[in-house]
């Protein structure tokens, strides 16, 4: 048996999956119908207990090639029904075995619809999963312990620890590439790792770029010393405003582009998710926490210039406040459900960013063209 205890005292009883024990985290939900492996291995979920709203999870098992990082970062895992007999020619094991190998405590067999409705109405709240034959006493001390949990040192925990230079991949290695994809060899891109999903690197390499991955503590001066054509600010976990040192270094990169003498090559900046938020903070905007966030592969966003609607993959609990956007930034995308900021284009420097995930694996590829835009912006400056 297992129990999910929310910070408001609500208890869900179910069956234990994954590792035995107990765990406390921020309880969130994702609406993706597929892509559970990408979710489990996405560093952006660091510190969170993830609820899958789709009722059957695990039916294609575990496929390491689809991982977004080398391990899972979630604090706990919640599903309605866990498939223990997966069927897929690429399958290398069951999801339950994977959870055990990653020491992740989970629960299945609970009413995930009721849990999701509670989180939508009350907002994201902390929770505790405990595998036990008997539910612990729900007292003030236990609830206080659950409420006091806070995600800390998020980016520091998931970023790489040293600079890694990756060879540019030959386009022929990716036969599935659309023929319209921008392909330019010898472009140098720095991927600033705040918890980067592997597919961001793949999308850059598919286009012939040479990618150098740098850890979160890298300075603007060290990045510029690599002489990049572009800088990718990656996704990542936690409250963007906590990362004051990183935001300060991003500001230095923006100031570098602003102060360039005529004829000197600027560096193009592209931010995704947390990278988008921290770039906005560096340029004077503000961020705030959403009631229950946007997580899943079915979120509609609108291009404010063309009016086109795209379906996007998202995973975030914070957003840039619309009324704080500086005059030298343009609201490029908005969320069709709640009108929150989904993207910014800066008019004074070659920089743009999006809140959603254009590199989405296990999700829609509608906005994958933004990587081509990044390539075009860089080649303009060559």
C-alpha positions in Angstrom: 0.0 0.0 0.0 0.9 3.6 -0.4 -0.5 7.0 0.6 -0.4 10.5 -0.8 -0.8 13.1 1.8 -1.3 16.7 0.6 -0.3 19.8 2.6 -4.0 20.6 3.2 -4.5 17.2 4.9 -6.2 15.4 2.0 -5.2 11.7 1.8 -5.3 9.4 -1.3 -4.8 5.7 -0.7 -3.3 3.5 -3.4 -0.7 0.9 -4.3 3.1 1.4 -3.9 5.2 1.5 -7.1 8.9 2.2 -7.5 11.1 2.3 -4.4 9.8 1.8 -0.9 10.0 4.7 1.5 8.7 8.2 1.7 9.3 11.4 -0.2 8.1 15.0 0.0 7.9 17.4 -3.0 5.8 19.9 -4.9 2.9 18.1 -6.3 2.1 19.0 -9.9 0.3 17.5 -12.9 1.1 17.0 -16.5 -1.5 16.4 -19.2 0.7 14.6 -21.7 -0.8 11.5 -23.2 2.6 10.2 -24.1 6.2 11.1 -23.3 6.4 9.8 -19.8 10.0 8.9 -20.2 10.9 12.4 -21.3 9.0 13.7 -18.3 10.7 11.5 -15.8 14.2 12.4 -17.2 13.5 16.2 -17.7 15.7 18.1 -15.2 12.9 20.8 -15.0 10.9 18.5 -12.8 13.6 18.5 -10.1 12.0 18.7 -6.6 8.5 17.8 -7.9 6.1 14.9 -7.4 4.6 14.4 -10.9 1.1 13.3 -11.5 0.2 11.9 -15.0 -3.4 12.8 -15.9 -3.5 10.3 -18.7 -4.9 7.1 -17.0 -2.5 4.4 -18.4 1.2 4.9 -18.1 4.1 2.6 -19.0 2.6 0.8 -22.0 5.8 1.1 -24.1 8.1 0.5 -21.2 11.5 2.1 -20.8 13.5 3.3 -23.8 16.9 4.9 -22.8 17.3 6.5 -26.2 14.3 8.7 -25.4 15.7 10.0 -22.1 16.3 13.8 -21.8 19.1 13.3 -19.3 21.0 10.4 -17.8 18.7 10.0 -14.8 15.4 10.9 -13.4 15.0 14.1 -11.3 11.4 13.8 -10.0 10.8 13.5 -6.2 7.9 11.2 -6.7 5.6 9.7 -9.3 1.8 9.3 -9.4 -0.3 7.4 -12.0 -3.8 6.0 -12.2 -2.8 2.7 -13.7 0.7 1.4 -14.3 1.3 -1.0 -17.2 3.5 -3.9 -16.1 3.5 -5.7 -19.5 4.8 -3.1 -21.9 4.8 -3.8 -25.7 7.3 -2.0 -27.9 10.2 -3.2 -30.1 12.5 -0.7 -28.4 11.5 -1.6 -24.9 14.3 -2.4 -22.4 12.4 -2.9 -19.2 9.3 -1.9 -17.2 8.6 1.5 -15.8 8.3 0.1 -12.2 11.8 -1.4 -12.5 13.1 1.9 -13.7 11.5 3.8 -10.8 13.1 1.3 -8.4 16.5 1.7 -10.1 16.2 5.5 -9.7 15.1 5.2 -6.1 11.8 7.0 -6.9 8.9 6.4 -4.6 5.5 6.4 -6.4 1.9 5.5 -6.0 -0.7 4.2 -8.4 -4.4 3.3 -8.2 -5.6 6.6 -6.9 -8.2 8.9 -8.5 -5.8 11.2 -10.5 -8.7 13.1 -11.9 -9.8 14.1 -8.4 -6.2 15.0 -7.5 -5.8 17.1 -10.6 -9.1 19.0 -10.0 -7.9 19.8 -6.4 -4.6 21.1 -7.7 -6.4 23.2 -10.3 -8.8 24.7 -7.8 -6.5 25.1 -4.8 -3.2 25.5 -6.7 0.0 23.6 -6.6 0.8 22.3 -3.1 3.4 20.2 -1.4 2.7 16.5 -0.9 4.2 13.4 0.6 4.1 9.8 -0.8 4.8 7.1 1.7 4.7 3.3 1.1 3.3 1.7 4.2 0.7 -0.8 5.4 -0.9 1.9 7.5 -1.4 5.6 6.9 0.6 7.7 9.3 -1.3 9.9 11.7 -2.3 13.2 10.1 -1.3 15.7 12.7 -0.1 19.3 12.8 3.6 18.2 12.9 3.4 16.1 9.8 1.5 18.7 7.8 3.9 21.4 8.9 6.8 19.2 7.7 5.1 18.8 4.3 4.2 22.5 4.0 7.8 23.6 4.8 9.3 21.7 1.9 10.9 24.1 -0.6 12.8 23.5 -3.8 16.3 24.9 -3.3 19.6 24.8 -5.3 17.6 23.6 -8.3 19.8 24.7 -11.1 23.0 23.9 -9.2 21.7 20.3 -8.7 20.9 19.5 -12.4 23.6 21.4 -14.4 26.7 19.8 -15.7 29.9 20.4 -13.8 32.4 21.1 -16.5 32.6 22.5 -20.1 31.9 19.9 -22.7 32.6 20.5 -26.4 30.5 18.4 -28.8 31.4 17.7 -32.4 29.0 19.0 -35.0 26.9 16.2 -36.4 26.7 15.5 -40.1 23.2 16.2 -41.4 23.2 12.8 -43.1 23.1 11.2 -39.7 19.5 12.4 -39.3 17.6 11.1 -42.3 14.3 12.1 -40.8 15.1 15.8 -41.1 12.7 17.9 -43.1 14.4 19.2 -46.3 13.4 22.8 -45.4 15.5 22.7 -42.2 18.2 25.3 -42.0 21.6 23.6 -42.2 24.8 25.6 -41.7 28.2 24.0 -40.8 30.8 25.5 -38.5 28.4 27.7 -36.4 29.6 27.8 -32.8 26.9 27.7 -30.2 27.3 27.8 -26.4 24.5 25.8 -24.6 24.3 27.3 -21.1 23.1 24.3 -19.1 20.6 25.2 -16.4 19.1 21.7 -16.7 19.1 21.3 -20.4 17.1 18.6 -22.1 19.2 16.5 -24.4 17.0 17.2 -27.4 18.0 20.9 -27.4 21.6 19.8 -28.2 20.3 17.3 -30.8 18.3 20.0 -32.6 21.3 22.3 -32.8 23.6 19.5 -34.0 21.1 18.4 -36.6 21.5 21.8 -38.2 25.3 21.4 -38.3 26.2 23.5 -35.3 29.2 22.9 -33.1 27.8 22.9 -29.5 29.8 23.7 -26.4 27.9 22.9 -23.2 28.9 25.0 -20.2 27.7 24.7 -16.5 25.5 27.2 -14.7 28.4 28.9 -12.9 30.2 29.9 -16.2 30.7 33.7 -16.5 29.8 35.9 -19.4 33.5 36.6 -19.9 34.3 32.9 -20.1 31.4 32.4 -22.6 32.5 35.2 -24.8 36.1 33.9 -24.7 34.7 30.8 -26.6 33.9 33.2 -29.5 30.3 31.8 -30.1 28.0 32.8 -32.8 25.1 32.1 -30.6 24.2 31.4 -27.0 21.3 29.0 -26.0 19.9 29.6 -22.5 18.4 26.3 -21.6 15.4 25.1 -19.7 15.7 24.2 -16.0 13.9 23.9 -12.7 12.9 26.2 -9.8 12.1 29.8 -9.3 13.9 31.9 -11.9 14.4 34.8 -9.6 16.5 32.6 -7.2 19.4 32.6 -9.8 20.7 36.1 -9.2 24.3 35.4 -10.2 23.3 33.8 -13.5 20.9 36.6 -14.2 23.7 39.1 -13.6 25.9 37.2 -16.1 23.1 37.1 -18.7 22.8 40.9 -18.3 26.5 41.3 -19.1 26.0 39.3 -22.3 23.1 41.7 -23.3 25.2 44.7 -22.4 28.0 43.3 -24.6 25.7 43.3 -27.6 24.4 46.8 -26.7 27.9 48.3 -26.5 29.4 46.7 -29.6 31.2 49.1 -32.0 29.9 49.2 -35.5 31.1 46.3 -37.6 31.7 44.1 -34.6 29.8 40.8 -34.6 27.1 40.5 -31.9 26.1 37.2 -30.3 22.6 35.9 -30.9 20.8 34.7 -27.8 17.9 32.2 -27.7 16.2 31.3 -24.4 13.9 28.4 -23.7 11.7 28.1 -20.6 13.9 29.0 -17.6 16.3 30.6 -20.0 13.5 32.7 -21.3 12.5 33.8 -17.8 16.0 34.6 -16.7 16.7 36.6 -19.9 13.6 38.6 -19.2 14.7 39.2 -15.6 18.1 40.3 -16.9 16.3 42.9 -19.1 14.2 44.3 -16.3 11.0 42.3 -16.4 9.4 40.4 -13.5 8.3 36.8 -13.0 5.6 35.3 -10.8 4.4 31.9 -9.8 1.3 30.5 -11.6 -1.5 28.9 -9.7 -0.9 25.4 -11.1 1.5 25.9 -14.0 1.5 24.6 -17.5 2.7 21.1 -18.0 1.9 18.8 -20.9 2.0 18.5 -24.7 -1.2 20.2 -25.7 -0.9 23.9 -24.8 -2.0 26.3 -27.5 0.1 29.5 -28.1 -0.6 32.3 -30.5 2.0 34.1 -32.6 1.1 37.8 -32.0 2.5 38.9 -35.4 0.9 36.3 -37.7 -2.1 35.2 -35.6 -1.2 31.6 -36.1 -1.9 29.1 -33.3 0.6 26.4 -32.4 0.3 23.5 -30.1 3.2 23.4 -27.7 4.9 21.3 -25.1 5.3 23.0 -21.8 6.7 22.5 -18.3 6.8 25.5 -16.0 5.3 26.9 -12.9 6.5 30.5 -13.4 5.8 33.1 -16.1 7.0 36.6 -17.1 4.5 39.2 -16.0 3.0 40.8 -19.1 2.8 44.3 -17.6 6.5 44.2 -16.7 7.8 43.6 -20.3 10.3 46.5 -21.1 9.6 48.8 -24.1 12.6 47.3 -26.0 10.9 43.8 -26.0 7.9 42.6 -28.0 5.4 40.0 -26.8 5.9 37.4 -29.5 3.6 34.6 -28.2 0.8 34.5 -25.8 -0.9 31.5 -24.1 -4.4 31.0 -25.6 -5.8 29.7 -22.3 -4.8 32.4 -19.9 -3.0 35.1 -22.0 0.3 34.7 -20.1 3.6 35.5 -21.9 4.9 32.7 -24.0 7.6 34.4 -25.9 9.6 37.7 -26.3 11.6 39.2 -29.1 14.1 42.0 -28.2 14.3 44.9 -30.5 17.6 46.4 -29.3 19.8 43.2 -29.4 19.6 39.9 -31.5 17.8 37.9 -28.8 14.5 36.1 -28.5 13.0 33.6 -26.1 10.0 31.3 -25.6 8.3 29.8 -22.6 7.4 26.6 -24.3 9.6 23.8 -25.7 10.2 23.9 -29.5 12.6 20.9 -29.1 9.7 18.7 -27.8 10.3 15.0 -27.9 7.2 13.1 -26.8 5.3 16.2 -27.8 4.2 18.4 -30.7 6.8 19.7 -33.2 4.8 22.7 -34.3 7.4 25.3 -33.2 10.5 23.4 -34.1 11.1 26.0 -36.8 12.4 28.4 -34.0 15.7 26.5 -34.2 15.9 27.5 -37.8 15.2 31.1 -36.8 18.1 30.9 -34.4 20.4 29.7 -37.2 19.2 32.5 -39.5 19.7 35.1 -36.9 23.3 33.9 -36.4 24.2 33.7 -40.1 23.0 37.3 -40.6 25.9 38.4 -38.4 28.6 36.4 -40.2 
